Amino acid sequence: MNNSRAIVMAGLALVSPLAACSSTPQNVEIGQSVGEKLADYAATWSGYAEAYDFGGGSDNLRLVLDANGQGTLTIGDAAPLPPPNSSMGYPPGASGTSVLVGLGNGLTPGFDYPVYDAKVESSRIRLTTRPHDLYRAWCEVQTPILDDTAPTPQYLCVHNWPTSSSGVLFESNCTQTNPQTNEAVPIDCAKYVACLVAPVCTCNATGCTLSGAVQGADQLDAALTNQGTELEGTLLLISPNETRLNVRMTRQ
């Protein structure tokens, strides 16, 4: 009797590991941890950059990603920017001076910057954003204007006429003089700067688009922590000076 019981118990000991294996969830990929696939990062992430002010006293960050690594990055707490107005500079309310300064100051609060080149390496997601994407839609609503002062035909998004303004760096009250009529024509200073002084658009006879000459890339490098509920890493801002920020975000 005792020998039979021992044989039964030994058999159960051999069977039990097999039973445990059979209970493994079918959707778990054995040998793969969270954070090795782009789909692991698909979510809305909200958080902050440590000890940094994106403007208005806000350190907030918002990253939205889908399973293919497409998405947007937004900074600060500003309201979403409205669609561009072709006759005015961008963002709304910009002066000539603020455009010149802003072109070297990186990301703008309230704008959803598209994400590029998202990939996963060593269980870390790496992606980039381009600060000058702020002007992409603005360039696309501009009307190309032939610059007949150039030695070869070229197109701009403003007339290449003599221009005057109040203050320094085309701060306000910008006016162009039509050389054919000597008429003074008011023009928005921010538009003038973005079209001619520090051009962000490239134009031809059919339209305008964002100039590739002004492109640069900020870089996010981050890893999942706390069982995939948090994303921590660094954000390298290329403008105004290369600055590496520690960032922490939580899955929403």
C-alpha positions in Angstrom: 0.0 0.0 0.0 2.8 2.4 0.9 4.7 1.5 -2.2 1.6 2.3 -4.4 1.2 5.6 -2.7 4.8 6.5 -3.3 4.5 5.7 -7.0 1.4 7.9 -7.4 3.0 10.8 -5.6 6.1 10.5 -7.8 3.9 10.6 -10.9 2.2 13.7 -9.8 5.5 15.4 -9.2 6.5 14.7 -12.8 3.2 15.8 -14.3 2.8 19.1 -12.4 5.5 21.1 -14.3 3.7 20.2 -17.6 0.4 21.3 -16.2 2.0 24.7 -15.2 3.3 25.2 -18.8 -0.1 24.5 -20.3 -1.5 27.4 -18.4 0.8 30.0 -20.1 -1.3 32.7 -21.8 -1.3 32.1 -25.6 -0.7 35.8 -26.4 2.6 36.0 -24.4 5.7 35.9 -26.7 8.2 33.7 -24.8 11.6 35.4 -24.5 10.3 38.9 -25.4 10.0 41.6 -22.7 7.9 44.7 -22.7 9.7 47.5 -24.6 11.1 45.5 -27.5 8.4 46.4 -30.1 7.1 49.8 -31.3 3.6 48.6 -30.4 4.6 48.5 -26.7 4.9 52.3 -26.8 1.5 52.9 -28.5 -0.3 55.3 -26.1 -0.9 58.8 -25.0 2.0 59.8 -22.6 1.8 62.8 -20.4 4.6 64.1 -18.2 7.3 66.7 -17.8 10.9 67.7 -18.4 12.9 68.1 -15.2 13.8 71.6 -14.2 12.9 73.2 -17.6 10.5 75.8 -18.7 9.0 75.4 -22.2 7.3 78.8 -21.8 4.7 80.3 -19.5 6.2 78.4 -16.6 5.2 75.0 -17.9 7.5 71.9 -18.1 4.7 69.7 -19.6 5.2 67.2 -22.4 2.6 65.1 -24.3 3.6 62.3 -26.6 1.0 60.4 -28.7 2.1 57.3 -30.6 0.4 54.5 -32.5 1.6 50.9 -33.0 3.6 52.0 -36.1 5.5 54.8 -34.3 3.4 57.6 -35.9 2.3 60.4 -33.7 3.0 63.8 -32.3 5.0 65.6 -29.5 3.5 68.7 -27.8 5.2 70.9 -25.2 3.8 73.3 -22.6 0.2 74.2 -21.7 -0.7 76.7 -24.4 -4.0 76.3 -26.3 -3.7 74.6 -29.7 -2.5 77.0 -32.4 -5.1 78.0 -35.0 -4.7 77.3 -38.8 -2.3 79.7 -40.5 -3.4 82.9 -42.2 -1.6 83.5 -45.5 -1.4 87.3 -45.0 0.0 87.1 -41.5 3.1 85.7 -39.9 3.1 82.6 -37.7 2.4 81.8 -34.9 -0.5 84.4 -34.6 0.7 87.6 -32.9 4.3 87.1 -34.0 6.4 90.2 -34.7 9.4 90.3 -37.1 11.7 90.2 -34.1 9.9 87.2 -32.4 10.1 85.2 -35.7 13.9 85.9 -36.0 14.3 84.9 -32.3 11.9 82.0 -32.5 13.5 80.4 -35.5 16.5 79.6 -33.3 14.5 78.8 -30.1 13.3 75.3 -31.0 9.8 74.0 -30.2 6.7 76.2 -29.8 4.0 75.5 -27.2 0.6 74.6 -28.6 1.8 73.0 -31.8 1.7 69.2 -32.4 5.0 68.3 -33.9 5.0 65.2 -36.1 7.2 62.3 -35.0 9.8 60.9 -37.4 12.0 57.8 -37.5 10.6 56.1 -34.5 12.4 52.8 -33.8 13.2 50.5 -30.9 16.8 49.7 -30.1 18.0 47.8 -27.0 14.5 48.1 -25.5 14.5 51.9 -25.9 12.4 54.0 -28.2 14.2 56.6 -30.3 12.4 59.2 -32.4 12.9 62.8 -33.7 10.9 66.0 -34.2 11.7 68.9 -36.4 11.2 72.4 -34.9 10.5 74.1 -38.3 7.5 71.9 -39.0 5.7 74.7 -37.3 5.9 76.5 -40.6 5.0 73.7 -43.0 1.3 74.4 -43.2 2.0 78.2 -43.2 4.3 77.9 -46.2 1.7 75.8 -48.1 -1.0 78.5 -47.9 1.4 81.2 -49.3 1.0 82.5 -52.9 4.2 82.4 -54.9 5.4 85.8 -56.2 7.9 86.2 -59.0 10.9 88.1 -57.9 11.7 90.2 -61.1 14.7 91.8 -59.4 16.7 88.5 -59.5 19.1 87.8 -62.3 17.3 84.5 -62.9 13.6 83.9 -62.3 12.8 82.9 -58.7 9.7 82.9 -56.5 9.2 84.2 -53.0 6.1 84.5 -50.7 6.4 88.4 -50.6 7.5 91.0 -53.0 11.2 91.8 -53.0 10.6 95.5 -52.7 12.3 98.1 -50.5 11.0 97.7 -47.0 11.0 99.9 -43.9 9.8 99.3 -40.3 9.7 100.7 -36.8 12.1 99.5 -34.2 14.9 97.0 -34.8 14.8 93.7 -36.6 11.5 94.5 -38.3 9.6 94.8 -35.0 6.5 96.5 -36.3 4.9 98.9 -38.9 6.5 97.2 -41.9 5.9 98.9 -45.3 7.1 98.0 -48.8 7.4 100.5 -51.6 6.2 99.4 -55.0 9.0 100.5 -57.4 6.6 100.9 -60.3 4.2 103.3 -58.6 6.1 104.4 -55.5 3.0 103.4 -53.5 3.7 102.4 -49.8 2.1 99.0 -49.2 1.8 97.7 -45.6 2.9 94.2 -44.9 2.9 92.1 -41.8 6.4 92.2 -40.3 6.4 88.5 -39.2 5.4 87.4 -42.7 8.1 89.6 -44.3 10.8 88.1 -42.1 9.7 84.5 -42.6 9.5 85.0 -46.4 12.6 87.1 -47.1 14.8 88.0 -44.2 15.1 84.5 -42.7 13.2 82.5 -45.3 11.5 79.3 -44.1 9.7 78.6 -47.4 10.8 77.5 -50.9 8.5 78.6 -53.7 8.1 77.9 -57.4 5.5 79.0 -60.0 2.9 76.6 -58.6 3.2 77.0 -54.8 5.3 77.1 -51.7 6.5 74.5 -49.2 8.7 74.3 -46.2 12.4 74.8 -47.0 14.6 71.8 -46.4 17.4 74.2 -45.6 16.0 75.0 -42.2 15.5 71.5 -40.9 17.1 70.1 -37.8 15.9 67.4 -35.4 15.3 67.1 -31.7 15.8 63.6 -30.3 13.8 61.6 -27.7 15.5 58.5 -26.3 13.4 56.7 -23.6 12.6 53.3 -22.0 9.6 51.8 -20.4 9.6 51.4 -16.7 7.2 50.2 -14.0 5.8 47.4 -16.0 5.3 49.6 -19.1 3.2 52.3 -17.4 6.0 54.9 -17.4 8.4 56.3 -20.0 11.7 57.8 -18.9 14.7 59.1 -20.8 16.1 62.2 -22.4 15.0 64.8 -24.9 17.8 66.5 -26.8 16.8 70.0 -28.0 19.0 71.3 -30.8 17.9 74.9 -30.3 18.8 77.5 -29.1 21.7 75.6 -27.7 22.0 71.8 -27.5 20.3 71.0 -24.3 19.6 67.4 -23.0 16.6 67.2 -20.7 15.6 64.4 -18.4 11.9 63.5 -19.2 9.3 61.4 -17.3 5.9 60.5 -18.7 3.0 58.3 -17.6 0.8 56.2 -19.9 -2.7 57.7 -19.9 
